Structures are given as C-alpha cells and as structure tokens.
Amino acid sequence: MDIREALPNTLMAHLGMEVLEANKDRVVMTMPVDSRTHQPMGLLHGGASVALAESAASLGGALNVSDQGKTVVGMEINANHLRSMREGVVKAIAEPIHRGSTTQVWQIRIVDERDRLVCISRCTLAVIQNRGRMEHVTPTEN
C-alpha cells in the first residue's frame, strides 16, 4: 500500500498532516497551524509538533523494515521548540541517524514556510514484528 493510504482515521489525518515524500532515507510531511493544532493562547501546540515529528520518523522507519515483515513503534522522543507560530504550515523533514536491527534513531527538523527552524526533535523507534495494517508499505513518488 502507498503509505498515504494508511493515514485516514488516524491522528495524522485529524491534525491535517500530509505526506509529501517518503522513502527509506527521508520523509517530508506538512501540518497546518490552525485551530486543530493550536494551544489555548493561539500558538502551535508543542504536542502537535511532537506528533508530526514522531509520525514522520515512524513512516520512514516502517519503510526501512516493512520488507522484513517488521514495523516500528515510538520508544522515546524529545523536542526543542524554538519558534512560535500562529498560522501557516509547518514542514517536518525526518532523516535517519541510526538504522539497527532492533532500534532506529531519526532526527526531525520542523520548519516554517520561510524555512526557519520551529522545532528540532530526535525520535528513537523500536523495531518489532509487524502485526498491523502497514504490512506492505511502499514509498511515495516525488
């Protein structure tokens, strides 16, 4: 299945995330900064940024192991929120730092529409046996 087909009825869909590029070496996703992703003061919620970061890392991680009958789940994530936003679109660029047999580590840069860093994150994924619906995930075309 194209990885974008796995998004409906998920947190990713509810927050308006879209996959622009997804392959074993890089995932690019976008998310709107609007009422779905705001905190009470009208700013981009840090949790929404973390959800975007983990989603991008997890999609890339799954692509790296899906041909082995495995998938990934989030094990740890950290994030530094560096710039606030009230509106627009953020873009996450996830790239692997480590791809091992039991864990993967991904760095995720979240930038605004002017390519300014909004959030920097690192996500550790556990590689597990696949028992879910993302059994045969294929990369997206550019």
N, C-alpha and C positions, 0 to 999 in steps of 0.2 A: 504494500500500500504506500502511496505517496504520503509522506509524513504529515502533510497538511490535512489529510483525511481523518487523522486521529484527533484533531482539535475540537470538533463540535461537542457541546455539552461538557466542557471542561472549564476549569478556572481560566485557562488561556483564552477561551472563546468569550467568557463573561467579561474579561477585562479588555477585550478588543485586540489581543495580540495577533500579529500576522507574521508568518514565516516568509522572509524574502529569499533566503539562501540557506541551504542545509546540506553539508557534506561532512565527511569524517574529520576534516581539518578546520572547519569554520562554520558557524551558524550565525545568521543575521536575522534578528526579529525586531519588529516595531510594536509600540504600545501607545495609545493615545493618552494624553494628560487631560482628563476631563472628570466629570462627576464620579465616574466609576473608579477612578484611581486617585482621587483627592483624599486628603485627611481633612478634619473639620475646619482648619484655617484656610482651605482652598489651595493648598500646595500638594505637589506629588507626594503621595504616601510612601515612606521608605519601604514598607512591606510590599507595595506594588512593584517597586524596583527590584526587590529581592525575588519576588515571584517571577518577574521577567528574566532575571539573571539565572535562576535555577532552571527555568523552562528551557532557555537557550542551551545551557550546559547539558541538560538531560537529553535533549533532542540529539545533540552532537554525540554524546556518549552512547546513546542507543544505536546510532548509525555505525559506530565502531565495533559493536559486538553482536548486532542482530543476525549476522550470517553464521554465528556460532551457537544460535539458539539461546542467547543470553540477552539481558537488558540491564539497565542501571536504575538505581534509586538514589536520591539525595541522602548523604550521610552527614555533611557539615557544610555550612555556607557562612561567609562573612561579607560584610559590605561597608564601605565608607561612602556616605552621602556627602558630596562635595559642592553641589549647586542645586538651588531650589528652582522649581518650575511651577507655573500656574496653568499653562495651556500649551498646546502644541503636540508634538510627537517625540518620543524618545526611541532610540535605536540601540539595541544590545548587539555587541559583537563578541561571540564566545570562541575561544581558541584553546586547544588542549595544551597543558603543561606537562602532563604525565598520563600515559595510557598503559596501565599494567593489567595483569590478568585478574586481579581482584579489586583494584581501585583505579579511578581516573581522577585527575585534578584539572579543572578548567579555570581560566581567567576570563572574566566578562567585563568589558568596558561598556558603560551605558552613556550615550552622548545625546545632546540636544540637536536641533535641526541645523545649528551652526557648527557642529562637530566639537562642541565644548563638553568636557567631561562632567557628567552629572553624578555618576556613581562608579566605583571600581569594586569588583567583587571577585572572590575566589570560591569555587564550589568543589567539594570532594564527593565523588559518586562511588557507591559500592556496585560492583558487577555481580549480578545474580542470574540464576536460571530464569528464563522467560516463561511466565505463566499467564500473560495478559494478551491484550488485543494488538500490541505493537510487535507481533511476531515476525513479520516480514516487511520491515521499513526500508524504503528506498530514498535516496537523496532527491532534493528538489532540483529542478533545472534553473539555471541563471536566466 
